[in-house]
Amino acid sequence: MVVGQAMARVLVFSTLYPNAAQPDHGVFVENRLLHTLALGGVQATVIAPVPWFPSEDPRFGRYAVFAKVPRHEVRNGLQVWHPRYPVIPKIGSRWTPAFLHQAALRTARRLLARGEVFDLIDAHYFYPDGVAAARLGRSLGLPLVITGRGTDLTLIPQDPVARAQILWAAREASANLTVCEDLRRKLVGVGAPEDRTMTLRNGVDLDRFSPGDREGARTALGVSGFVILSVGALIPRKGHELTLQALQGLPDCSLLIAGEGPLLAQLQALASTLGVADRVRFLGGVPHAELPRLYRAADLSVLASDREGWANVLLESMACGAPVVATDVNGAAEIVRSRAAGLLVRTRTAEALARAVRDLHGDPPSRSETRRYAEDFGWSQVAQANRALFQAVADAGFTHRHSVEIVRSAQRHLAAVLERAV
């Protein structure tokens, strides 16, 4: 902590936060917070609402998982509260900000009544979370920082009602952060104040994601030859079907797919239809802590998404020494900036993916080069910039929450983060 600098007491608010029943849910939010807290000068309490559901019966799928989430837990030394809010499937999304606000407000008032003090709210994901957080800030008289992370700025603003609420929240906030420049431009395009809208990228844990024992990882997985890895939920946005189609043109390659989701049976059937099933392994959901062994075993990773904010899996792969092939969407070009990192695919087709894989297969960067590239994307400077912003917002308070000085006080830290990523 800087001598003379007051402690910034932060109320973190997001539905994207890990819990005992979903330990990898929103892990990127927790990671940034923990690295910021490690620097000193910041304290935090977390309110992470989850949908209400009455039964833990596994027949109810993900809704049963919500029921298993504890109302309160301690994670990494932090008090984390999980109030419930109602969810009305398909038709209720426009009421969700109000439901979230009420759930968080009840919890926050209980915490304040027992003596806790907060200087600001740190919210993640603009809709519905950021909108609810802006209402919470008004209710509690607290300034607010909102971070946009992906679909909340690439897809949701297409709905006029949601777009208007996102704009209102962005104007309420002391500072708006996005995890890549592409999302910053989109948020400003919605109408967010440009002088209070900045980029603060995600980082990668360089200790956890490291080259390690490559041969041991390959032996443990029982793989040989040229191995492609694809990490991501089995949902349409991730483009796993394109990767499977690309595998047809890569006869000397095998593919590992780590992820779970509703398209599993469809993708398995497609692999059989394409005649590549004997070279594909569906690994199911893999805990975040176990991903390093997959990256170490792979020769490269493929991400064929049609949209991403800041794809953490790309940096995780590089940090373990495996270059990437990724579609050129949103923040990908800010991550993959040299051949040491891998290649971007400008046209999102199976043929383009196959060409890029063949290119890296024939002339790969060394794994040490790829690792060195990733080392410029650690968490240290991200955390420093985040702490500086928290302290500036806390010092300004609610009354002066729109002062440009808040942003200026953190600019040199943010600039350093962006410079390292070039």
C-alpha positions in Angstrom: 0.0 0.0 0.0 1.3 3.5 -0.8 2.1 5.5 2.3 -0.6 8.1 2.9 -3.1 6.4 0.6 -6.4 5.5 2.2 -7.7 2.0 1.9 -10.3 1.6 -0.9 -13.1 -0.6 0.4 -14.8 -2.3 -2.6 -18.1 -4.0 -2.9 -17.7 -6.4 -5.9 -21.0 -7.1 -7.6 -21.5 -9.6 -10.4 -23.3 -12.8 -11.2 -20.0 -13.9 -12.8 -18.1 -15.1 -9.8 -17.0 -18.6 -8.8 -18.8 -20.4 -6.0 -18.6 -23.8 -4.3 -21.0 -25.4 -6.8 -19.5 -23.7 -9.9 -15.8 -23.2 -9.1 -14.8 -22.1 -12.6 -17.7 -19.7 -13.2 -16.4 -16.2 -13.8 -12.9 -17.2 -12.7 -11.5 -14.2 -14.7 -13.4 -11.8 -12.4 -12.0 -13.4 -9.3 -8.5 -13.5 -10.7 -8.3 -9.8 -11.4 -9.7 -9.1 -8.0 -7.3 -11.4 -6.2 -4.2 -10.0 -8.0 -5.4 -6.4 -7.2 -5.9 -7.3 -3.5 -2.4 -8.8 -3.3 -0.9 -5.4 -3.9 -2.4 -4.0 -0.8 -4.4 -0.8 -0.5 -7.8 -2.4 -1.3 -10.3 -4.5 0.7 -13.2 -6.3 -0.9 -16.5 -8.0 -0.1 -18.4 -9.8 -2.9 -22.1 -10.0 -3.6 -22.6 -12.5 -6.4 -26.3 -13.3 -6.8 -27.5 -16.6 -8.3 -30.9 -17.5 -9.7 -33.4 -18.9 -7.2 -34.4 -22.5 -7.8 -36.1 -24.9 -5.3 -34.5 -28.3 -6.1 -31.1 -29.8 -6.2 -32.4 -32.8 -8.2 -29.9 -33.4 -11.1 -32.8 -33.9 -13.5 -33.1 -30.1 -13.5 -29.6 -29.6 -15.0 -28.0 -26.2 -14.4 -30.9 -25.0 -12.4 -30.3 -27.7 -9.8 -26.7 -26.4 -9.6 -27.9 -23.0 -8.7 -29.8 -24.5 -5.8 -26.5 -26.0 -4.5 -24.8 -22.6 -4.3 -24.4 -21.7 -0.6 -25.9 -18.4 0.6 -22.5 -17.4 2.0 -19.0 -18.7 1.7 -15.4 -17.6 2.2 -13.2 -17.9 -0.9 -9.5 -17.1 -0.8 -10.1 -15.2 2.4 -13.0 -13.1 1.0 -16.6 -12.9 2.3 -18.8 -13.9 -0.7 -22.6 -13.6 -0.5 -25.0 -15.3 -2.9 -28.5 -13.8 -2.5 -31.2 -15.3 -4.7 -33.1 -13.5 -7.4 -36.0 -14.7 -9.6 -35.4 -15.7 -13.2 -38.3 -16.0 -15.7 -37.0 -18.1 -18.6 -37.2 -16.5 -22.1 -39.5 -13.7 -21.2 -38.1 -12.2 -18.0 -34.7 -10.7 -19.0 -36.0 -7.1 -19.0 -36.9 -7.4 -15.3 -33.6 -9.1 -14.3 -31.8 -5.8 -13.6 -34.5 -4.8 -11.1 -34.5 -8.3 -9.5 -30.7 -8.2 -9.2 -30.8 -4.7 -7.7 -33.3 -5.7 -5.0 -31.4 -8.9 -4.1 -28.1 -7.0 -3.8 -29.6 -4.1 -2.0 -31.1 -6.3 0.8 -27.7 -8.0 1.3 -25.7 -4.7 1.2 -28.0 -3.0 3.7 -27.5 -6.0 6.1 -23.7 -5.6 5.7 -23.8 -1.9 6.3 -26.1 -2.3 9.3 -23.5 -4.6 11.0 -20.8 -2.0 10.5 -19.2 -2.7 7.1 -18.2 0.3 5.0 -17.8 0.6 1.2 -16.3 3.3 -0.9 -17.2 2.0 -4.3 -18.9 -0.7 -6.3 -16.9 -2.9 -8.8 -19.4 -4.4 -11.2 -18.8 -6.9 -14.1 -20.8 -7.4 -17.3 -22.9 -4.5 -18.4 -26.3 -6.2 -18.7 -28.0 -7.0 -16.5 -25.3 -6.8 -13.9 -24.0 -3.3 -14.7 -27.4 -1.8 -14.9 -28.4 -3.4 -11.5 -25.1 -2.1 -10.0 -25.8 1.4 -11.2 -29.2 1.3 -9.4 -27.4 -0.1 -6.4 -24.9 2.8 -6.5 -27.8 5.3 -6.6 -29.5 3.5 -3.6 -26.3 3.4 -1.5 -24.7 6.7 -2.6 -21.6 4.8 -3.9 -19.6 5.5 -7.1 -19.3 2.7 -9.6 -16.8 1.0 -11.9 -18.3 -1.3 -14.6 -16.3 -3.7 -16.7 -17.7 -4.9 -20.1 -16.4 -8.4 -21.0 -17.9 -9.6 -24.3 -21.5 -10.5 -25.2 -22.8 -7.7 -23.0 -21.3 -5.3 -25.6 -21.2 -7.4 -28.8 -24.7 -8.9 -28.8 -27.0 -7.6 -26.1 -27.0 -4.0 -27.2 -28.8 -5.0 -30.4 -31.9 -5.1 -28.2 -33.1 -1.4 -28.0 -34.3 -1.7 -24.4 -31.1 -3.3 -23.1 -29.1 -0.8 -25.1 -30.8 2.2 -23.5 -30.2 0.7 -20.0 -26.5 0.0 -20.8 -26.1 3.6 -21.9 -27.7 4.9 -18.7 -25.4 2.7 -16.6 -22.3 3.8 -18.5 -23.2 7.4 -17.9 -23.8 6.7 -14.2 -20.4 5.1 -13.7 -17.3 6.9 -12.6 -15.3 4.7 -15.0 -16.2 2.1 -17.6 -13.6 -0.6 -18.4 -13.5 -3.0 -21.2 -11.2 -6.0 -21.6 -10.1 -5.0 -25.1 -10.0 -2.0 -27.4 -12.6 -3.5 -29.7 -15.2 -3.5 -26.9 -14.2 0.0 -25.8 -15.0 1.3 -29.3 -18.3 -0.6 -29.2 -19.2 0.9 -25.8 -18.4 4.4 -26.9 -20.4 3.7 -30.0 -23.4 3.0 -27.8 -23.0 6.5 -26.4 -20.8 5.9 -23.3 -18.7 9.0 -22.3 -15.4 8.5 -24.1 -13.4 10.3 -21.4 -14.5 7.8 -18.8 -14.3 4.7 -20.9 -11.0 2.8 -20.9 -9.4 -0.6 -21.8 -8.0 -2.8 -19.0 -7.3 -6.2 -20.5 -7.3 -9.5 -18.7 -4.1 -11.2 -17.6 -2.8 -14.7 -17.4 -1.4 -16.5 -14.3 2.1 -17.2 -15.5 2.8 -19.4 -12.5 -0.1 -21.8 -13.1 0.1 -21.7 -16.9 3.6 -22.6 -17.7 5.4 -25.0 -20.0 6.1 -27.6 -17.4 6.6 -31.3 -18.2 5.4 -31.6 -21.8 6.3 -35.3 -22.3 4.7 -36.2 -19.0 1.5 -34.4 -20.0 1.4 -36.2 -23.3 2.0 -39.5 -21.7 -0.7 -38.9 -19.1 -3.2 -38.1 -21.8 -2.1 -40.9 -24.1 -1.4 -38.7 -27.1 1.2 -38.7 -29.8 1.9 -37.0 -33.1 0.6 -33.5 -33.8 -2.1 -32.6 -31.3 -4.6 -29.8 -31.7 -6.5 -28.6 -28.6 -9.8 -26.7 -28.6 -11.0 -25.3 -25.2 -14.5 -23.9 -24.9 -18.2 -24.7 -24.1 -20.0 -26.8 -26.7 -22.2 -24.0 -27.9 -22.7 -22.5 -31.4 -20.6 -19.4 -30.8 -17.4 -21.4 -30.2 -17.4 -22.9 -33.7 -16.3 -26.4 -32.8 -18.0 -27.7 -36.0 -15.5 -25.7 -38.1 -12.6 -27.2 -36.2 -13.9 -30.7 -36.9 -14.4 -29.8 -40.6 -10.8 -28.5 -40.7 -9.6 -31.8 -39.3 -10.7 -33.5 -42.5 -7.9 -31.6 -44.3 -5.3 -32.4 -41.6 -4.9 -36.2 -41.8 -1.8 -36.3 -39.6 -3.4 -34.4 -36.7 -5.6 -35.4 -33.8 -8.0 -33.1 -31.9 -8.8 -32.8 -28.2 -12.0 -30.8 -27.3 -12.3 -29.7 -23.7 -15.7 -28.4 -22.8 -19.3 -29.4 -22.1 -22.6 -28.1 -23.4 -25.8 -28.8 -25.4 -24.0 -29.6 -28.7 -22.1 -32.6 -27.5 -24.2 -35.3 -29.3 -24.4 -33.1 -32.5 -20.7 -32.6 -32.6 -20.0 -36.3 -32.0 -22.3 -37.2 -34.8 -20.6 -34.7 -37.1 -17.2 -36.2 -36.3 -18.5 -39.6 -37.4 -20.1 -38.2 -40.5 -16.8 -36.4 -41.5 -14.8 -39.6 -40.9 -12.6 -38.1 -38.2 -14.1 -39.6 -35.0 -11.1 -41.8 -34.5 -8.9 -38.7 -34.3 -11.1 -36.7 -31.9 -11.5 -37.0 -28.2 -14.2 -35.1 -26.3 -12.8 -34.6 -22.8 -15.9 -33.1 -21.3 -15.7 -30.2 -18.8 -12.1 -29.8 -17.5 -11.6 -27.8 -14.3 -9.6 -24.6 -14.9 -6.8 -25.8 -12.6 -6.3 -28.8 -14.8 -6.1 -27.0 -18.2 -2.3 -26.5 -18.1 -1.6 -30.2 -18.7 -3.8 -30.0 -21.8 -2.0 -27.0 -23.2 1.4 -28.6 -22.4 0.4 -31.7 -24.3 -0.9 -29.8 -27.4 1.1 -28.6 -30.3 -1.3 -25.7 -30.8 -4.7 -24.5 -29.8 -7.6 -23.5 -32.0 -10.4 -21.1 -31.2 -13.0 -20.7 -34.0 -15.5 -18.4 -32.2 -17.7 -16.0 -34.0 -17.3 -13.4 -31.2 -15.2 -13.1 -28.1 -14.3 -10.3 -25.8 -10.9 -11.2 -24.5 -10.4 -14.9 -25.0 -8.4 -16.0 -21.9 -7.8 -19.5 -23.4 -5.5 -18.0 -26.0 -3.1 -16.5 -23.4 -3.3 -19.6 -21.3 -2.2 -21.7 -24.2 0.6 -19.4 -25.1 1.8 -19.3 -21.5 2.2 -23.0 -21.6 4.2 -22.8 -24.9 1.5 -23.7 -27.4 0.8 -21.2 -30.1 -2.8 -20.5 -31.3 -5.0 -20.3 -34.4 -7.9 -18.1 -33.8 -10.6 -16.3 -35.8 -10.0 -12.6 -36.0 -12.9 -11.4 -33.9 -13.1 -8.6 -31.2 -10.0 -8.7 -29.0 -8.2 -11.5 -30.8 -6.0 -9.2 -32.8 -4.9 -7.5 -29.5 -3.7 -10.9 -28.2 -2.2 -12.5 -31.3 0.3 -9.9 -32.6 3.2 -11.9 -33.8 4.0 -15.4 -35.2 5.3 -16.3 -31.8 1.8 -16.1 -30.5 0.2 -17.9 -33.5 -2.0 -17.0 -36.5 -5.3 -15.2 -36.9 -7.8 -16.4 -39.5 -9.5 -13.5 -41.3 -12.1 -15.6 -42.9 -14.1 -17.9 -40.5 -14.1 -21.1 -42.5 -12.9 -24.6 -42.0 -10.5 -24.2 -45.0 -8.9 -21.1 -43.5 -8.5 -22.8 -40.2 -6.8 -25.8 -41.8 -4.4 -23.6 -43.8 -3.3 -21.8 -40.6 -2.8 -25.1 -38.8 -0.7 -26.5 -41.7 1.3 -23.3 -41.7 2.2 -23.6 -38.0 2.6 -27.3 -38.3 5.2 -26.8 -41.0 7.0 -23.9 -39.4 6.2 -23.5 -35.7 7.6 -21.0 -33.3 9.6 -22.5 -30.5 7.7 -23.2 -27.4 10.1 -20.9 -25.5 9.3 -18.1 -28.0 5.6 -18.5 -27.4 6.1 -18.5 -23.7 8.2 -15.3 -23.8 5.5 -13.6 -25.8 2.9 -14.5 -23.2 5.0 -13.2 -20.4 4.1 -9.6 -21.4 0.5 -10.4 -20.5 0.8 -11.2 -16.8 -1.5 -9.8 -14.1 0.9 -7.5 -12.3 0.4 -4.3 -14.3 -3.3 -5.0 -14.8 -3.6 -5.2 -11.0 -1.7 -2.0 -10.5 -3.9 -0.1 -12.9 -7.0 -1.6 -11.3 -5.9 -0.6 -7.8 -5.0 3.0 -9.0 -8.5 3.4 -10.4 -10.2 2.0 -7.3 -8.3 4.4 -5.1 -9.1 7.4 -7.4 -12.8 6.5 -7.5 -12.9 6.0 -3.7 -11.2 9.4 -3.1 -13.6 11.2 -5.4 -16.7 9.7 -3.9 -20.3 9.7 -5.2 -20.7 13.4 -5.4 -17.7 13.9 -7.7 -18.0 10.5 -9.4 -18.0 12.0 -12.9 -14.8 14.1 -12.4 -12.4 13.5 -15.3 -9.6 13.6 -12.7 -10.6 10.1 -11.6 -9.6 8.8 -15.0 -6.5 10.9 -15.4 -5.1 9.6 -12.1 -5.1 6.1 -13.4 -4.1 6.8 -17.0 -0.3 6.2 -16.6 -1.0 2.8 -15.2 -3.5 1.9 -17.9 -1.1 3.2 -20.6 1.7 0.9 -19.2 -0.6 -2.1 -19.4 -1.5 -1.3 -23.1 2.1 -0.6 -24.0 3.3 -4.0 -22.7 0.6 -5.7 -24.9 1.9 -4.1 -28.1 
